Amino acid sequence: MRTLKLTIAYDGTRFAGWQIQNSRQKTQKPTIQETLERVLSQLLQERVRVVGSGRTDAGVHALAQVAHLRTHSAIARRRLHEALNKLLPPDIVVTQVREATPEFHARFDAIAKR
């Protein structure tokens, strides 16, 4: 099992914030997390949970939101990075994909947020 660290930039205008909403109605905006998970699950051919360093409210933008995921896939980081940015909507960009230690946790290892 690999742990991948993602750095993500996004324009949150059309999103309901970072975190998946349990009671999301069809008329509600999507979230950044659910959009990433949908695309990553498609690419990695497995269900993926993306954990962010923190939540954002609806309409909030990010320049360098850190997140992590765990995967069994052996796909090369560079290939994953390129494929993600081709499949994600233009208002979400993954700026970096890195291998992380198995213990890495985006939220608990965060040093600062602003």
C-alpha positions in Angstrom: 0.0 0.0 0.0 1.3 3.4 -1.0 0.6 6.8 0.5 0.5 9.7 -2.0 0.6 13.3 -1.0 -1.2 15.7 -3.3 -0.9 19.5 -3.4 -4.0 21.0 -4.9 -5.1 24.5 -6.1 -8.7 25.3 -6.8 -11.2 28.0 -7.4 -14.0 27.1 -5.0 -16.6 29.3 -6.6 -18.8 26.4 -7.9 -18.0 24.0 -5.0 -19.7 23.4 -1.7 -16.4 23.4 0.1 -13.8 20.7 0.6 -15.6 17.9 2.5 -18.2 15.5 1.1 -21.6 16.3 2.4 -23.5 13.2 3.7 -26.9 14.6 2.7 -26.0 16.2 -0.6 -29.1 16.9 -2.7 -28.9 16.7 -6.5 -29.3 20.5 -6.6 -26.4 21.1 -4.3 -22.9 22.0 -5.6 -20.3 19.2 -5.6 -17.3 19.3 -3.2 -13.6 19.3 -4.0 -13.1 16.0 -2.0 -15.8 14.1 -3.9 -14.6 15.4 -7.3 -11.1 14.2 -6.5 -12.2 10.9 -5.2 -14.4 10.2 -8.2 -11.5 10.9 -10.7 -8.9 9.1 -8.6 -11.1 6.0 -8.2 -11.6 6.0 -12.0 -7.8 6.2 -12.6 -6.7 3.8 -9.9 -9.5 1.3 -10.5 -10.2 1.1 -6.7 -12.2 3.1 -4.2 -10.1 5.9 -2.9 -10.5 8.1 0.1 -8.8 11.5 -0.1 -8.0 13.2 3.3 -7.4 16.9 3.3 -5.3 19.0 5.6 -8.5 20.9 6.5 -12.0 21.8 5.4 -13.0 24.9 3.5 -16.4 26.5 3.2 -18.4 26.9 0.1 -16.8 29.3 -2.4 -13.3 29.3 -0.7 -10.3 29.0 -3.0 -6.9 27.3 -2.3 -3.4 27.7 -3.6 -1.7 24.8 -1.9 -4.2 22.5 -0.1 -2.4 19.3 1.0 -4.2 16.0 0.9 -3.3 12.3 1.0 -4.6 9.0 -0.2 -3.6 5.4 0.2 -3.6 3.1 -2.9 -2.6 -0.4 -4.0 -2.0 1.0 -7.5 1.6 1.0 -8.9 0.8 3.8 -11.4 3.8 6.2 -11.8 3.4 9.5 -10.0 4.1 11.5 -13.1 1.5 9.6 -15.1 -1.1 9.9 -12.3 -0.4 13.6 -12.0 -0.9 14.2 -15.8 -4.0 12.0 -16.0 -5.6 13.8 -12.9 -5.2 17.2 -14.5 -6.7 16.0 -17.8 -9.8 14.5 -16.1 -10.4 17.1 -13.3 -12.5 20.2 -14.1 -10.4 23.2 -15.0 -11.1 24.9 -11.6 -9.2 22.1 -9.7 -5.5 21.6 -10.5 -3.2 19.1 -8.8 0.2 20.9 -8.6 2.2 18.1 -7.1 2.0 14.3 -6.5 4.6 12.9 -4.1 5.3 9.6 -2.4 4.8 9.9 1.4 5.7 7.7 4.3 3.0 5.3 5.3 2.5 7.3 8.5 1.9 10.6 6.7 -1.5 12.2 7.4 -2.4 15.5 5.7 -4.4 16.8 8.6 -2.3 15.6 11.6 1.0 16.4 10.0 0.0 19.9 8.9 2.4 22.5 10.3 0.4 25.6 9.5 -2.7 26.8 7.7 -3.7 30.2 6.5 
